[in-house]
Amino acid sequence: METNVCVNETGICYPIIQDAINNATSGQTVVIVNDLAQYNENVVVNVTGLTLTSNTSTRPVIWSNSSQAPINVTAGNATVRNIHAVYNGTGSQIGAIHSKDVSAYNLTVSNNTLNNTSNGTYAGGVVFWYSGYQSAISQNIIGTSTSAYGPGIVLISPTYTTISNNSIWTDGTSDNYGIYTSAGGNLTIDGNVVWSGGTSTQNIGMSLSSSTTNATMTNNRISTYGNGAGSQYGILISGNGHNMSENTISTYSTSGSGNMGIFFNVVTYSTANRNNISSGGVGSSNIGIYLPSGSNGNNLTGNKISTSGTSGNFGVYLISSSLNGVAQNSISTGGTTSSTGIYLSASSSNTVSSNVVYTVNATSASSGIEIGSSSSSNMLRSNNVTTNSTSSYGVQIETSNNNTFYDSNISAPAAYDVFLVGTTAGNNNYFVNVSFNESDIGTNGATVATKLFVQHRLDVTARNSSGPLNGAIVFGNDTNSVDNVENPASNFSAATNSTGQIPTQLLSEFMANGTHNSTSGYLYFNNYTVTASKAGHVDNSTAVYMTDDLSVDILLRAMIYATTIFGRSSESFQLATDTELGSVYAMVNSVNASRSLNSGWSHVAMTFDSGTIKLYVNGQLAGTASTSVTPAAGNRSLMLGNGTDLVIDEVAFRSGVLSQSAIEQHYQVGPGLKAIVSAVGGGSFGRNFNISASTSDGSFSNRHITAADLLAGTTQSVNLPNATGVPTAVVVTSNSCNQVLTATKAQLSGVYC
């Protein structure tokens, strides 16, 4: 017998592979030298760190037709490469390369040709049963053709295992799987080419079942083709935390039903991104991506999906699932009967956004997007939907509630753009800024209670002449609406922020249902009245009829009436300030003269003489206005400091008209009560003051005070010379005005005249 199996190639050689392995030690390599040799053995790789390989490109064959595998790995850190292993026995759960020992970890299976034609269940090219932790299966050519459950690769409870760049072909008569895993997690499946087909019950490219977690499946090319009565699945997956991206998947059958690109079998928090999926056949239920009941929290993004079977063609199908995202997918569905791009059935709180959906050539019960019965609170945003046949609606909404379409385009030139179904009351759905033919909403009868509210956005900015107003209150309502109770957005109230804006409001244009339809007429709502107000400003409002999204800019003029210094309401006279704009007004019957104010103290005065209003600021004429109406008589109260936080030092109100010089003299007094007014720049007061006093001993007589006695810009005391007693009365008089002060204190204070 030839000795073609050598240890470390230059070492001792043996005629039987197992003899070479039994005489090898950890870390050594057993090499099959003769590439034409065939070995009918049940090789057991039981040496840790051993490599079993050949040194030729034509791989030697190890085969078994017994109940044992041709190669069984029981030790860790082992490698099998460049071998052709064949199993055609009768054992179940047997692989051409096989491991069931939990101590077999960190295994490498690469560059092998593996075949399995047995009739046992779960008999595959590579079978790791509760073993193979941190293993790598790569660049193998695997073919199986079994009578029952013949996967190319079978992994039971694998963890941290990589399956990459393998070519897998399965063609059995019952349940063909390219790759099958159960439980386990943290798998990487990348760059494999998988073909699964035949007359079996099911042909599945990749199946990850029974709570597998955190698998990454990328860049795989998967094809399933069946001519039996079973289903075809590109990827059938369970568990959570998976990522499927950039795979090319094709499923097709000549009979049966259930051709699905990716089947989320109760999968949560997983992603399917940028996959290219085509699904079709002569049977029904040709689906690109299918999420059945309990598939929650998943994201389907950027996939290209095409379905074209005989009937039941769906791009994306969700049933009893929630919190999923369907975004940026390109979906084309077509067939000889029903086709729907995106279908949500009994599903809630999903987000469907930025998809391009095209439904073509369907002959019955079709739509671009369908919101099926019992679906609620789904948000559909920025989708473009087109259908081209007489039985293909753009959007169909069945008995469902609180679903909202935003910023989408819907076109169904041969059918209704929107079709409403369902007789159960209390189901309201919304279109917000959706582009569609508003005269093209159909129903399946007058009893349809499903409602569609067509709405638009309203943005409001409140400002005054100085810019945006913070804290203004904006209120809107559809007063005198046709039927206010029907409008879910009949009123709103919101406060502006620092930019003068309120949160965007959604207001209704009309409602459609079975009663209010395109034939009988929709229920249109009246104009909205939008009012803005802010303390210290005049309210302003506008009328808005919602036919499209729009913005309203409301200017609030600062209120004069709420900041009155002195006066009697607007129909009479007022001297008032606008603290927002920093201005002062002299007003008679709503006619006013105004002037801006600087910060700090200001002296303001107004006169009214024969229809002329004059406003003085700091002693100077600041503005004039004319009116032919005199101040109205009335019994309204005089107001002092109404609605203002100004500090008012003093107010004088008199009949008659003061001259500008008199007003200027008053200005010179300045704030605070003083006995003597200040001179400006050391000049003359323009008048003299006389002070007389009575004292207890009569020792003081009148003293004449002149400008020379005073220092301009100061407050001074006046001495009473030669007065030895306590003053009992002091009288101040002026040459130019009446008595200005009578006091009983020696220290005079007060401003009079």
C-alpha positions in Angstrom: 0.0 0.0 0.0 1.3 3.4 -0.9 2.2 5.7 1.9 0.7 9.0 0.6 -0.3 10.6 3.9 2.6 12.3 5.6 3.1 14.2 8.7 4.6 17.6 8.0 5.1 16.5 4.4 8.8 15.6 4.9 8.1 13.4 7.9 6.8 9.9 8.3 4.1 8.9 5.8 1.2 6.5 6.2 -1.2 4.7 3.9 -4.2 5.6 6.0 -5.1 9.2 6.9 -6.2 8.3 10.4 -2.8 6.6 11.1 -1.1 9.9 10.2 -3.4 11.9 12.4 -2.9 9.5 15.3 0.9 9.9 15.0 0.8 13.7 14.8 1.1 16.2 17.6 -0.5 19.6 18.3 0.3 22.2 15.6 1.5 19.7 13.0 0.1 19.3 9.5 -1.1 16.0 7.9 -0.7 16.3 4.1 -2.2 14.0 1.5 0.4 13.9 -1.2 -1.4 11.9 -4.0 -4.0 14.1 -5.6 -5.7 11.2 -7.3 -6.1 9.1 -4.2 -9.5 8.3 -2.8 -10.0 7.3 0.8 -13.0 5.4 2.1 -12.5 6.5 5.7 -14.2 8.0 8.6 -11.4 10.4 9.6 -11.4 11.9 13.1 -9.4 15.0 13.6 -8.7 14.7 17.3 -5.4 16.5 17.7 -5.6 20.1 18.9 -4.2 22.5 16.4 -3.8 20.0 13.6 -4.1 20.9 9.9 -5.5 18.3 7.4 -4.7 19.3 3.8 -3.3 18.3 0.5 -0.5 19.7 -1.6 -2.2 19.7 -5.0 -4.8 21.7 -6.7 -6.7 18.5 -7.6 -8.1 17.6 -4.2 -8.0 14.0 -3.0 -11.3 12.5 -2.1 -12.4 11.3 1.3 -15.7 9.5 1.2 -18.1 7.6 3.4 -21.3 5.7 2.8 -21.7 4.6 6.4 -23.5 6.2 9.3 -20.3 8.2 10.1 -19.0 11.4 8.4 -15.9 11.2 6.1 -14.3 13.9 8.3 -15.2 14.4 11.9 -13.5 17.2 13.9 -13.4 16.7 17.7 -10.4 18.9 18.7 -10.0 22.7 18.8 -8.0 25.0 16.6 -8.1 22.5 13.8 -8.0 23.2 10.0 -9.3 21.2 7.1 -8.4 22.6 3.6 -7.9 21.5 0.0 -9.9 18.3 0.6 -12.8 16.8 -1.4 -15.1 15.2 1.1 -18.2 13.2 0.0 -20.9 11.7 2.2 -23.7 9.4 0.7 -24.6 7.4 3.7 -27.8 7.1 5.7 -27.0 9.0 8.9 -28.9 12.1 10.1 -27.2 15.3 11.0 -24.1 14.2 9.2 -21.9 16.5 7.2 -19.1 15.9 4.7 -17.1 17.8 7.3 -18.7 17.3 10.6 -18.3 18.3 14.3 -20.5 17.6 17.3 -17.9 18.0 20.0 -18.3 21.2 22.1 -14.5 21.2 22.7 -14.0 21.7 18.9 -13.6 25.4 18.6 -11.8 27.9 16.5 -12.1 25.6 13.5 -11.1 26.6 9.9 -12.7 24.9 6.9 -11.5 26.4 3.7 -10.9 25.7 0.0 -12.6 22.3 0.1 -15.1 20.6 -2.2 -17.9 19.1 -0.2 -20.8 16.9 -1.3 -23.6 15.2 0.5 -26.1 13.0 -1.3 -27.4 11.1 1.7 -31.0 10.5 2.7 -30.6 11.6 6.3 -32.1 14.7 7.8 -29.9 17.8 8.2 -27.2 16.2 6.2 -25.0 18.9 4.7 -21.6 19.9 3.4 -20.5 21.3 6.7 -22.4 20.4 9.9 -21.3 21.9 13.2 -23.7 20.7 16.0 -23.1 22.7 19.2 -19.5 23.2 18.2 -17.4 25.5 16.1 -17.1 28.5 18.4 -15.1 31.3 16.7 -14.8 29.2 13.5 -14.3 30.2 9.9 -15.9 28.5 6.9 -14.7 30.1 3.7 -14.0 29.5 0.0 -15.6 26.1 -0.2 -17.6 24.6 -3.0 -20.5 22.8 -1.5 -23.2 20.8 -3.2 -26.0 18.7 -1.6 -28.8 16.7 -3.1 -30.6 14.8 -0.3 -34.0 13.5 0.3 -34.7 15.4 3.6 -33.4 18.7 4.9 -30.1 19.0 3.0 -28.4 22.3 3.8 -25.1 23.3 2.3 -24.0 24.5 5.8 -25.7 23.6 9.1 -24.7 25.4 12.3 -26.5 24.7 15.5 -25.8 27.3 18.2 -22.8 28.9 16.5 -21.2 32.0 18.0 -18.7 34.3 16.5 -18.6 32.2 13.3 -17.7 33.6 9.9 -19.1 32.1 6.7 -17.6 33.8 3.7 -17.0 33.4 -0.1 -18.5 29.9 -0.4 -20.3 28.6 -3.4 -23.3 26.6 -2.3 -25.7 24.5 -4.4 -28.6 22.5 -3.0 -31.0 20.4 -5.0 -32.9 17.9 -2.9 -36.5 16.7 -2.8 -37.4 18.1 0.6 -36.5 21.5 2.2 -33.3 22.7 0.6 -31.2 25.3 2.5 -28.1 26.9 1.3 -27.1 28.0 4.9 -29.0 27.0 8.0 -28.3 28.2 11.5 -30.3 27.7 14.7 -29.8 29.8 17.8 -26.3 31.2 18.4 -25.2 34.7 17.5 -22.6 37.2 16.3 -22.4 35.6 12.9 -20.8 37.0 9.8 -22.1 35.7 6.5 -20.4 37.5 3.6 -19.7 37.1 -0.1 -21.4 33.7 -0.5 -23.0 32.5 -3.7 -26.1 30.4 -2.9 -28.4 28.5 -5.2 -31.3 26.5 -3.8 -33.9 24.7 -5.9 -35.6 21.6 -6.9 -38.9 19.8 -6.3 -38.7 20.2 -2.5 -41.3 21.6 -0.2 -39.1 24.7 0.5 -36.1 26.2 -1.2 -34.3 28.6 1.1 -31.1 30.5 0.4 -30.3 31.3 4.0 -32.2 30.4 7.2 -31.4 31.8 10.6 -33.9 30.5 13.0 -34.7 29.9 16.7 -33.5 33.1 18.3 -30.3 33.7 16.4 -29.0 37.1 17.3 -26.6 39.7 15.8 -25.9 38.2 12.4 -24.4 40.3 9.7 -25.3 39.2 6.2 -23.6 41.2 3.4 -22.7 40.9 -0.3 -24.3 37.5 -0.8 -25.8 36.4 -4.0 -28.8 34.2 -3.4 -31.1 32.5 -5.9 -34.0 30.1 -5.2 -35.8 28.3 -7.9 -38.6 25.8 -7.2 -40.8 23.6 -9.3 -42.6 22.0 -6.4 -45.5 23.2 -4.4 -43.5 24.8 -1.6 -42.3 28.3 -0.8 -39.1 30.1 -2.0 -37.3 32.3 0.5 -34.1 34.2 -0.2 -33.4 34.8 3.5 -35.7 33.4 6.2 -34.6 34.9 9.5 -35.6 35.0 13.1 -34.2 36.6 16.2 -33.0 40.1 16.6 -30.1 42.5 16.0 -29.4 41.4 12.4 -28.0 43.4 9.6 -28.7 42.3 6.0 -27.1 44.7 3.4 -26.1 44.8 -0.2 -27.3 41.2 -0.9 -28.7 40.3 -4.3 -31.7 38.0 -3.9 -33.8 36.3 -6.5 -36.7 33.9 -5.8 -38.9 32.2 -8.4 -41.1 29.2 -8.6 -43.1 27.5 -11.3 -45.8 26.4 -8.9 -46.9 26.8 -5.3 -46.9 30.1 -3.5 -44.8 32.2 -1.2 -41.8 33.6 -3.1 -40.2 36.0 -0.7 -36.9 37.8 -0.9 -36.5 38.4 2.9 -38.9 36.9 5.4 -38.6 38.5 8.8 -40.0 35.6 10.9 -40.7 37.5 14.2 -37.5 39.6 13.9 -36.9 42.6 16.0 -34.5 45.6 15.8 -32.8 44.5 12.6 -32.0 46.1 9.3 -32.3 45.3 5.6 -30.4 47.9 3.7 -29.4 48.3 0.0 -30.5 44.9 -1.0 -31.5 44.1 -4.6 -34.5 41.8 -4.5 -36.6 40.2 -7.2 -39.5 37.8 -6.5 -41.9 36.1 -8.9 -43.5 33.0 -10.1 -46.8 31.5 -11.2 -48.1 31.2 -7.7 -49.4 33.8 -5.2 -47.7 35.8 -2.5 -44.6 37.1 -4.3 -43.2 39.5 -1.7 -39.9 41.4 -1.7 -39.7 41.9 2.1 -42.2 40.3 4.5 -42.7 41.3 8.2 -45.3 39.1 9.8 -46.9 39.5 13.3 -44.5 40.6 16.0 -41.7 41.9 13.7 -41.0 45.2 15.5 -38.4 47.9 15.5 -36.8 47.0 12.1 -35.5 49.3 9.4 -35.7 48.6 5.7 -33.7 51.2 3.8 -32.5 51.8 0.3 -33.6 48.4 -1.1 -34.5 47.9 -4.8 -37.4 45.5 -4.9 -39.2 44.1 -7.9 -42.1 41.6 -7.8 -43.9 40.2 -10.9 -45.7 37.0 -10.1 -49.1 35.8 -11.1 -50.9 37.3 -8.1 -50.4 38.7 -4.7 -47.4 40.8 -5.5 -46.1 43.0 -2.7 -43.0 45.0 -2.5 -43.0 45.4 1.3 -45.7 43.7 3.4 -46.2 44.3 7.2 -48.8 42.6 9.2 -49.4 43.2 13.0 -46.0 44.9 13.3 -45.0 48.2 14.7 -42.2 50.7 15.1 -40.6 49.7 11.8 -39.0 52.1 9.3 -39.5 51.7 5.5 -37.4 54.4 3.8 -35.7 55.3 0.5 -36.7 52.0 -1.2 -37.4 51.7 -4.9 -40.3 49.3 -5.4 -41.9 48.0 -8.6 -44.8 45.5 -8.4 -46.6 44.0 -11.3 -48.5 40.9 -12.2 -51.6 39.6 -13.8 -53.8 40.3 -10.8 -53.3 42.1 -7.4 -50.2 44.0 -6.8 -49.3 46.5 -4.0 -46.1 48.4 -3.4 -46.3 48.8 0.3 -49.0 47.1 2.4 -49.6 47.7 6.1 -52.1 45.4 7.7 -53.1 45.7 11.4 -49.8 47.5 11.9 -49.2 50.6 13.9 -46.6 53.3 14.6 -44.5 52.6 11.5 -42.7 55.2 9.5 -42.8 54.9 5.7 -40.7 57.7 4.0 -39.0 58.7 0.8 -40.0 55.6 -1.1 -40.6 55.4 -4.9 -43.4 53.0 -5.6 -44.6 51.9 -9.0 -47.4 49.5 -9.5 -47.9 48.3 -13.1 -50.4 46.3 -15.1 -52.4 44.8 -12.3 -55.9 43.8 -13.2 -57.6 43.8 -9.8 -57.4 45.0 -6.1 -54.1 46.8 -6.4 -52.6 50.0 -5.1 -49.3 51.8 -4.7 -49.7 52.0 -0.9 -52.4 50.3 1.1 -53.2 51.0 4.7 -55.1 47.8 5.7 -57.7 47.3 8.4 -56.9 48.0 12.0 -53.7 50.0 11.2 -53.1 53.1 13.2 -50.7 56.0 13.9 -48.5 55.2 10.9 -46.6 58.2 9.4 -46.0 58.2 5.7 -43.7 61.0 4.5 -42.3 62.1 1.1 -43.3 59.1 -0.9 -43.8 59.1 -4.6 -46.5 56.7 -5.7 -47.5 55.9 -9.3 -49.9 53.3 -10.7 -50.9 52.7 -14.3 -53.9 50.4 -14.5 -57.7 50.8 -14.0 -57.6 48.7 -10.9 -54.6 50.2 -9.3 -55.4 53.0 -6.8 -52.6 55.3 -5.7 -53.4 55.0 -2.0 -56.0 52.7 -0.5 -57.1 53.3 3.1 -59.3 50.7 4.8 -60.8 50.7 8.3 -57.8 52.4 10.0 -57.2 55.4 12.1 -54.8 58.3 12.6 -52.5 57.5 9.7 -50.9 60.6 8.2 -49.3 61.2 4.8 -47.0 64.1 4.5 -45.4 65.8 1.5 -46.0 63.0 -0.9 -46.9 62.7 -4.6 -49.7 60.4 -5.7 -50.6 59.7 -9.3 -53.1 57.1 -10.5 -54.3 58.4 -13.9 -56.3 55.3 -14.7 -57.9 54.8 -11.3 -58.6 56.8 -8.1 -55.7 58.6 -6.6 -57.2 57.7 -3.2 -59.7 55.0 -2.3 -61.5 54.8 1.0 -62.9 51.5 2.4 -64.7 50.6 5.7 -67.9 51.3 7.5 -66.6 51.5 11.1 -66.9 55.0 12.5 -64.2 56.9 14.3 -61.4 56.3 11.8 -59.7 59.6 10.8 -56.7 59.8 8.4 -54.8 62.8 7.2 -53.1 64.1 4.1 -50.7 67.0 4.8 -49.3 68.9 1.8 -49.9 65.9 -0.4 -49.9 66.4 -4.2 -52.8 64.5 -5.8 -55.9 65.0 -7.8 -58.3 66.3 -5.1 -61.3 65.5 -7.2 -60.2 61.9 -7.4 -61.1 60.4 -4.0 -63.3 57.3 -4.4 -65.1 55.1 -1.9 -66.8 51.7 -2.1 -70.1 53.1 -1.1 -72.0 55.9 0.7 -71.7 54.0 4.0 -68.0 54.3 4.1 -67.1 55.9 7.5 -63.3 56.1 7.0 -62.5 59.8 6.8 -59.7 61.6 5.0 -58.8 65.1 6.1 -56.8 67.1 3.6 -54.6 69.5 5.6 -51.9 72.1 5.1 -49.2 73.6 7.3 -49.5 77.1 8.7 -46.4 79.0 9.9 -46.9 82.3 11.8 -44.4 85.0 12.7 -45.4 87.8 15.0 -43.3 91.0 15.0 -43.5 94.7 15.5 -41.5 97.4 13.7 -38.4 96.5 15.8 -38.4 92.8 14.8 -39.8 89.5 16.1 -41.8 89.4 19.3 -41.1 86.8 21.9 -44.1 85.6 24.0 -46.9 86.8 21.7 -50.0 84.6 21.7 -51.3 83.4 18.4 -54.8 82.0 18.2 -56.6 80.6 15.2 -60.0 79.1 14.6 -62.4 78.2 11.8 -65.3 80.3 13.0 -68.5 79.7 11.2 -67.2 76.4 9.9 -69.6 74.3 7.9 -69.6 71.7 10.7 -67.0 72.7 13.3 -67.3 69.4 15.1 -66.0 67.5 12.1 -62.8 69.5 11.9 -60.1 68.0 14.1 -58.0 71.1 13.7 -60.7 73.7 14.3 -58.6 75.9 16.6 -55.2 76.4 18.0 -53.3 78.6 20.4 -49.5 78.9 20.8 -46.9 81.3 22.1 -44.1 82.7 19.9 -40.4 82.0 20.6 -37.5 84.3 20.5 -37.7 84.4 16.6 -41.3 85.4 16.8 -42.5 82.0 15.5 -45.0 79.4 16.8 -44.8 75.7 16.2 -46.1 74.8 12.8 -49.9 74.2 12.8 -51.9 71.8 10.7 -55.2 73.2 9.4 -57.9 71.4 7.5 -59.1 72.3 4.0 -61.8 69.6 3.6 -62.9 66.1 4.7 -63.9 63.2 2.5 -65.8 59.9 3.3 -68.7 57.9 1.9 -71.1 60.8 2.5 -68.9 63.6 1.4 -67.2 62.3 -1.8 -66.1 63.5 -5.2 -69.7 63.1 -6.5 -71.7 64.6 -3.6 -69.0 67.2 -2.7 -66.5 67.2 0.1 -67.0 68.9 3.4 -65.0 72.1 3.1 -64.1 74.1 6.2 -64.3 77.9 6.3 -61.5 80.4 6.4 -59.4 80.5 9.6 -59.1 83.7 11.5 -55.6 84.0 12.9 -55.1 86.6 15.7 -51.9 87.6 17.4 -51.7 89.6 20.6 -49.1 90.7 23.2 -49.4 92.8 26.3 -48.6 96.3 25.4 -49.5 95.9 21.7 -52.5 96.3 19.5 -54.0 92.9 18.4 -53.8 92.0 14.7 -55.5 89.3 12.7 -55.9 87.9 9.2 -58.2 85.5 7.4 -56.6 82.3 5.9 -58.2 79.8 3.6 -56.2 76.6 3.5 -55.5 75.4 0.0 -51.7 74.9 0.4 -49.0 75.3 2.9 -48.4 79.0 3.7 -46.9 81.5 6.1 -48.5 84.5 7.8 -46.5 87.4 9.1 -48.4 89.5 11.6 -47.3 93.0 12.6 -48.3 94.1 16.1 -48.3 97.8 16.7 -47.2 98.8 20.2 -50.2 99.9 22.2 -50.4 103.6 23.2 -53.5 103.1 25.4 -51.9 100.7 27.9 -49.0 103.1 28.7 -50.8 106.3 29.6 -48.8 108.9 31.6 -51.8 111.1 32.0 -55.2 111.5 30.1 -58.7 110.3 29.6 -59.0 107.4 27.1 -58.6 107.6 23.4 -61.7 109.7 22.5 -60.4 112.6 24.6 -56.7 113.3 25.2 -53.6 111.5 26.4 -49.9 112.0 26.9 -48.6 108.5 26.5 -45.4 106.4 25.9 -44.7 103.3 23.9 -42.0 101.5 25.9 -41.4 98.9 23.2 -40.6 101.5 20.6 -39.1 104.1 22.9 -41.6 106.9 21.9 -43.9 109.5 23.4 -47.3 110.6 22.0 -49.4 113.6 22.5 -52.9 112.6 21.4 -56.3 114.2 21.0 -59.0 112.0 19.5 -56.6 109.4 18.1 -54.6 112.2 16.3 -51.1 112.4 17.7 -47.7 114.0 17.5 -44.9 111.7 18.5 -41.2 111.8 19.2 -38.6 109.1 20.2 -37.2 109.2 23.8 -33.7 108.6 25.0 -33.0 106.6 28.1 -33.0 108.3 31.5 -35.1 111.2 32.8 -37.2 113.2 30.3 -39.5 116.1 30.7 -42.6 115.9 28.4 -45.4 118.3 27.9 -48.4 118.7 25.6 -50.6 121.6 24.8 -53.8 121.8 22.7 -54.7 125.2 21.2 -57.4 125.7 18.6 -57.0 122.3 16.9 -53.2 122.3 17.2 -51.5 119.6 19.3 -47.9 120.4 20.4 -45.5 117.9 22.0 -42.5 119.2 24.0 -39.6 117.0 25.1 -37.0 118.4 27.5 -38.4 122.0 27.0 -38.2 121.9 23.2 -41.0 121.6 20.6 -40.8 118.0 19.4 -43.8 117.5 17.2 -47.1 119.0 16.1 -50.4 117.6 14.7 -53.7 119.1 13.8 -57.3 118.0 14.3 -60.6 119.6 13.7 -62.2 117.8 16.6 -61.9 119.0 20.1 -61.4 116.6 23.1 -64.6 114.8 23.7 -66.5 115.6 26.9 -67.3 112.8 29.2 -67.3 111.4 32.7 -64.5 108.9 32.2 -61.8 108.9 34.9 -58.5 110.6 34.4 -55.7 108.1 34.2 -52.3 108.5 35.7 -49.5 106.0 34.9 -52.0 103.4 33.5 -50.2 100.3 32.2 -46.7 101.7 32.4 -43.6 100.9 34.5 -42.2 104.4 34.1 -41.0 106.3 37.1 -43.2 109.5 37.2 -41.8 112.2 39.3 -44.5 114.9 39.0 -47.5 115.8 36.9 -49.1 119.2 36.4 -52.5 119.7 34.7 -54.0 123.1 34.1 -56.4 125.0 31.8 -54.9 127.5 29.4 -51.9 127.1 27.2 -48.3 127.4 28.5 -45.8 129.1 26.3 -42.7 127.3 25.2 -40.5 129.4 27.6 -42.7 128.5 30.5 -42.5 124.8 29.6 -38.7 125.2 29.2 -38.5 126.7 32.7 -40.4 123.7 34.1 -37.9 121.4 32.4 -35.1 123.2 34.1 -36.5 122.1 37.5 -35.3 118.6 36.8 -36.5 115.5 38.7 -37.0 115.6 42.5 -38.7 118.3 44.7 -36.5 121.3 45.3 -37.0 124.8 46.7 -35.1 126.6 44.0 -34.9 125.7 40.3 -31.5 125.4 38.7 -30.1 128.0 36.3 -28.9 126.8 32.9 -25.3 127.6 32.3 -25.2 130.2 35.0 -27.8 132.4 33.2 -30.7 134.4 34.8 -33.7 132.7 36.1 -35.8 135.3 34.3 -37.4 136.1 37.6 -36.6 136.8 41.2 -37.9 135.2 44.4 -38.9 136.9 47.6 -38.8 135.1 50.9 -40.5 136.4 54.0 -40.9 134.8 57.3 -42.5 135.3 60.7 -40.4 134.4 63.7 -41.2 134.1 67.3 -39.3 137.3 68.2 -40.1 139.2 65.0 -36.4 139.6 64.2 -36.5 138.7 60.5 -37.7 140.8 57.6 -38.2 140.1 53.9 -35.1 139.2 51.9 -34.9 139.7 48.1 -33.1 136.8 46.4 -31.4 137.5 43.0 -29.7 135.3 40.5 -26.3 136.4 41.9 -27.1 134.8 45.2 -27.5 131.3 43.6 -25.1 128.8 42.1 -26.4 127.3 38.8 -27.2 123.6 38.8 -27.2 123.1 42.6 -29.7 122.8 45.4 -29.1 125.4 48.1 -30.5 126.4 51.4 -31.5 130.0 52.0 -30.2 131.6 55.2 -32.5 133.9 57.2 -30.0 136.5 58.6 -30.6 138.2 61.9 -33.3 135.7 62.7 -32.8 134.8 66.4 -36.1 133.1 66.9 -37.6 129.9 65.3 -39.6 130.6 62.1 -43.3 130.1 62.5 -44.2 130.7 58.9 -42.3 131.1 55.6 -43.7 132.5 52.4 -42.0 132.5 49.0 -43.3 134.7 46.2 -42.1 135.4 42.7 -42.1 138.5 40.5 -43.5 136.4 37.6 -46.0 134.0 39.1 -48.3 133.5 42.0 -47.4 132.3 45.5 -45.2 129.3 45.2 -44.5 128.0 48.7 -45.9 128.3 52.2 -44.0 126.3 54.8 -43.6 126.2 58.5 -40.2 124.5 58.4 -36.9 126.3 58.4 -35.6 123.9 55.6 -37.6 124.7 52.5 -38.4 122.0 49.9 -40.7 121.6 47.0 -41.2 122.8 43.4 -44.0 125.1 42.7 -45.0 127.5 39.9 
